[in-house]
Amino acid sequence: MKHHLQWLALSSVATALASNNNNDNTSCSTRPYSTWMADSIISRGQGIAPAELTSSIYLQIGVVQAALLQLLESPLSSTLRCAQHDYRSHVRQGTKSIVGQLLNASEDTQYPLDRLSLGRGLLDEYLDTSTSSSDKQTAKSALDTLHKSIGLQPKNQWGGLWYFTYPYWSYLDGMYSYTAFESLYTNAFNPSGVLNKTNDIIYQLDLLWIHCIDNNTDLLFHGYDASVTASWAQPITGASPMVWGRSMGWYFMALIDWLEENSSITRTTLWNHILVRYLDFAAALLKTADPDSGAWWQVLNYPGREGNYIESSGSAMFTYGLYKGERLGLFDNDVDKYKKAADKAYNYLIDNFVVENQNGTLSWNGTVSVCSLNSSATYDYYVNQPILYDSVHGSAPFVLASLEHEISA
């Protein structure tokens, strides 16, 4: 059995992976899980768009880029010393593979809000002094176009953003990409507008909270139909009936990332509003964690029901969010309780979802494929969607959770 406190020996096969152009790893005899999984993702060519695009590729690229860029920004020198690939180069490759799809604001609205997750990589490229002038111009054009597309995004009668092309449907999923993009873009190009933009972000987050709160778990249902015409829509709120782990995971990561990225307005009324949301959901996650494993169910409002199972992507996202809240000092006197919960969940992720391959890479198991409200949205639907192997929806959040664990160790 693997244990989360181990720093694992680098195998001779793994050392044959492409060397990092920016880091000398010759002195690295042990490897943290964060870089080991990140290198494995890169070795599989993930985080780069294939020739035939699907609507899910935007978020796949975006979450891989987020993980790699957070590794690059890590205060742990040992993390990058152990890297076997050039992370910034891989981010650039991912951006190059998709940027041509992002240069028409009207057409961008035909993609999910997940398209906005690409903003982090684009902004990093734009701000990097080593970027060529032509690539810098392309990155800025894509950023501006994505920003413009938010204004063109269809909205419901309350101003809530449609997640995709399904009329009047808003999902939790889109908040991870939306909140980060709006925050990063405004901080970079219109810092005087941060407070106004924060009001917009809070409004979108709160519309979902108002319509989707589940009073039994204190978490949020997957989404809502503002027209209340979908077969699954609750008659008053329009909410869907299931609290899906990964959708709540995207929302939870949106909150904690926003709190860190907006430290310049720390302890203002607006910042505190999002902090309260984060703390409420963190407390609810401790209550809904499986008592045996410490991890979280695929459908959170039906724990232990026949067919339900512990799902790896949502569990990795929640673990990341709890560790990060601890690092940022958000739990005050309850820090030990949340640290213990994150450690227990992380230990379970290592023991049950990480797979060591003979070629020296790591694989990741137990991640459900895409669950859409363009379905029956029943319990049976959620628990019978395929389980994917090496899905970056799970492995990239595991990189993020591992990095936070390693910082806190």
LINHUMO-V889243 format. One record per run of one state. SS is the DSSP state (hx for helix, st for strand, lp for the rest). FROM is the first residue (numbers start at 0). TO is the last residue. If there is no record, write none. Layout:
BEGIN
((SS;FROM;TO) (SS;FROM;TO))
END
This chain:
BEGIN
((lp;0;6) (st;7;8) (lp;9;12) (hx;13;15) (lp;16;28) (st;29;30) (lp;31;31) (hx;32;42) (lp;43;55) (hx;56;71) (lp;72;75) (hx;76;80) (lp;81;85) (hx;86;101) (lp;102;103) (hx;104;107) (lp;108;111) (hx;112;126) (lp;127;131) (hx;132;151) (lp;152;153) (st;154;154) (lp;155;159) (st;160;160) (lp;161;167) (st;168;170) (lp;171;172) (hx;173;188) (lp;189;189) (hx;190;211) (st;212;213) (lp;214;217) (st;218;219) (lp;220;221) (st;222;224) (lp;225;237) (st;238;238) (lp;239;242) (st;243;243) (hx;244;260) (lp;261;261) (hx;262;264) (lp;265;267) (hx;268;287) (lp;288;295) (st;296;296) (lp;297;297) (st;298;298) (lp;299;308) (st;309;309) (lp;310;310) (hx;311;326) (lp;327;330) (hx;331;352) (st;353;355) (lp;356;360) (st;361;363) (lp;364;365) (st;366;367) (lp;368;377) (hx;378;382) (lp;383;385) (st;386;387) (lp;388;390) (hx;391;407) (lp;408;408))
END
